[in-house]
Amino acid sequence: MSSTPDTVVLVHGLWMTPRSWEHWVPYYEAKGLTVLTPGYPGFEVEVEALRKNPEVIARLTVPEVVDHLARVVESVAVPPIIVGHSFGGTLTQLLLARGLGSVGVAIDSAPTEGVRVTPWSQTRSLLPALRRPSNRNAAVGFTPEEFHYAFTNTSDDRESRQVWERYAIPAPGRWIFDYGLVANFRPGPQETWVDYTADRAPLLFVAGERDHIMPPSVNRANARRYRRSPAVTEYRELAGRDHWTCGSYGWERVADLALDWALEHARTDRPWVAA
């Protein structure tokens, strides 16, 4: 029996915590939805605490995070809408590949394995983490200037600094090295691999035209990988928007696009069979 999803699961990305969704939660709740914002394991504390002791998340693995998020999604009676930003977009794809959710939206998504498009702006954004091999086993953050280039390049210095102070934390360096450098060159499927030919819930990619760290070309290439899947896969590009599109001026437009598309395409009439 089909049923309209009444819950949205918002999945944050790297260098962020669930606080990054603080405007979306009341916005969606005002529309009558239940909103869940699960953090990665170890991310349950506030931004300020993680900045003081980032080593608690330095060795976190992607499978641990996916398993944790899967339990949250599975706890919802009607398969929920899953919306992920940045690496949260990768995690959204991995959750859908497990047969979870009624529909997914990946905003400014980091790519899953097999997407071999790496624009210069993306490389430059990740260089602060990649420049030292020892960072692979550490939690690595952006300086305010590095964050401005990678996340908030359409904002002025003052606004960007405010965003950095409010939201930015270090991220597990292993993720940046392993999924930014070598995932496509190791033999066999890696932790961010999905079966691009399998059936799954519908998926929308949303890219920001001026995103430096996850540019439109990366999101388009990721969406094209699903061309042989029978599932609905669509792509939208938003003019003038950077990587901080879920929090910068006009974020309501992004939230409305994600929700309207999700409600139109949600599928709860049958279980999805994971690959």
N, C-alpha and C positions, 0 to 999 in steps of 0.2 A: 504494500500500500504506500502510495506516495504521500509526502508531507513536506510542507515548506520549512526549511531550516530556520530555527529561531535563535541560534547561537553562532557567534563569530569568534574564532580563535585567532588572535593576532600574535604573530611570531616575529620577534625582533631580530636584528642582524648583529654582526660583529661590531665591536667598539660601542655597543649600546646595551641597554637593559630594558625591561618592560616599561620603564618610565618614558621611553620614546613614544609610547602610544597614549600618553596621558590626555591628549585632546580628543583622540578618537573614541575613547571609552565612553564618556558622557554623550558624545555626539551620536553614537550608535545606540546607546541605552535609551536616549530620548526617542528613538524610532521603534522602541519596544523590543529590542534585542538583548539577549544575555551576551556579555562580552567577557572572554577569558584572555588573559595576557600572561601565559606561563613563561617564566624565565628559564634559562638553561640551568642545569644543576650547578649550584654554587653561586648563581646570580640572584638569589633570593634577597640578598641584603641591598642596601641603598648604594647609589653611585659613589657617594663619598667614601663608604667603607671599602668598596672594591678598589678605589684608587689608592687607599692606604695599604691594602694587602691584596694585590692582584694575583699573588702566587696561588691562591685558593682555586683559581680557574685556569692556571697555566697549562696543566696537563689534561684538561678535559678533552674527550674524544667525540667525534661526530656520532658514532653509534650510540653512545650514552645519551646524547641530546635527543636523537631521533626516538629512542626507546622511551625517554621521559615524555616527550611531546605526544607520542602515540598513545600513551596511557591517558593523557588529558583528553585527546580527541575521542578515544574509545569510551570515555566516561559520560559522553553526551548522548542522550537517548536518540535524538534524530541527528544523523550525520551532519556535522556543522560546516559552515563556510570557514575555510582556512585562508588567511591573508598573511603573507610574509614579505618583509622588506629586506633587501640586500642578501646576506647569507640566509636570512629567514625565507627568502624566495627559494633558495636551494633546498632548505628543509621542507618547505611546502611541497616541492616536487617529490622529495623522498617519501613524505607522508602519503601523497596521492599514489605513488608507486606501490605502497603497501596495501592499497585498496581502501584507504581511509578518506573521510570527508565526502561531502556532497558536491563540492566545487572548490577550486583554488584560484587565488590571485597572487601572482609573484610580481612585486614592485621593485624596480631597479635591481633585479635579481643577480646574485652571483651565479655563475654557470655550474651546471652539473658536468660530470666527466664526459669528455668527447667534444666539447665546445672549444675549438682551437682558434678563437679570435681574441687577440690581445692587443688592443690599441695602445699607442704610446701614453695617453693620459692615464690609462689603467696601470701600466708599468710604473709610471712616475708616482702615482698615488701610493703604490705598495712598496716603493723603494725604502722608505724609512724602516719598515719591518724586515726587508730582505737584505739589507746591506751588511748585516752581521750574521754569520751562520749560527752563532750562539743564541740568537733570538728564537730559533726553532723550539727551544725548550723553555722559553720564558713567556711572560705576558707582555705584549708590546703595545704601547700607546702612540698616539699622534701628539706632536706639539700643537699649540693653537694655529700656527702657520701651516703646518702639514694638514691639519684637519680642514682648514679653510680651502685649501686646494682640492682635497679629496671629496669633501662632503658639501660644503656651503659656498661654492665658487661664485654663485650669483648674488651673494650677500656682501655687504660692506664689512670692514674689519671689526667694527664694534658689535654688529649683530652676530657675526660668526663666533666671536669670542664668548658671547653670552650663551650661544648654543653649546659650545665646547664645555663651558663651565657647568652647565646644567645637566648635560647628558653623556659626555664622552668618558669612556673607560678604556683600559688596555684590553687586548684580545689575545687568545691563545696563538702564539707564533707558529705552532705546528700546522694550524689550519691554513695559514697564509702561505707557508712554504709548500706543504703537501698538495694543496688544491690550487694554488696559484702557479706552481712550478712543475711538479713531477707527476701529477695524477694521470695526465694523458700519455706519459711515456713509460709507465710501469706496465708489465704484462698482466693481463687479467683484469677483471672489474675491481675498482677501488671503492672507497666508502661513499663517494658521491655518484656512483653509477646508477642509472635507471635503465629499464628496458623501454626504449623509445618507441617500440612498435606495439606495446601492450595497450589494452583498454584500461581506462581509469576515469575518474571524475573530470569534468571540463576544467580547463586551465586558461587563464588570461595572463599574459605578460604585459606589464605597464613599464615603459621606459621614459626617462627624462632626456629631452633633447640635449641638454648641456651637462649631463652627468659625467664626471671625470672618471670615477673609480669603477663604475659599471655602465659604460656607455651604451647607447642604443644598439650599436653593431653587435655587442655581446648578447644582448637580450634577443635581438632578431635571430642570431645564429642559434641560440638555445631553443627558441620557438620552432625554428625550421627542423631541428633534429626530430621533432615529433610528427613529421609529415606523413609517416607511414602508420601512425596510430589511428585507430577508428574513433578515438575520443576527440571532442571539440578542443581545439587549441587556437587561440587568437592573440593578436599583438596590437597594442596601442602605444603611440608615442605622444608625449605631452610637450608642446613647444615651450622653450624657455625655462624648463625646470631642471634642477640639479639633483644630487643624491639625497639631499635633505628634503625631499619633496613631501614627505608625510608630516613635516613639522613647519615648513616655511609658509609664507603668505600664500593663501589660496589652497591650503591643504584640504579644505572641505571638498573642493572639486575632485581631488584624487580619491577621497573617501567615498564620495557619491558614485564615482565611476566604478570603483571596486565593488561596492554593495549592489548597485543597480545591475551590473553585469552578472554578479554572482546569483542574485535572486532570479534573474531571467533564465540562467543556464543550469541552476542546481539540479542534481539528479539524486533522488532518494528512493526511487522506485525499485531498485535492486541493489544487492551488495556488490561491491567491486572485488574482483578476484586479483589479489596481488601477484606480481610476476614471481 
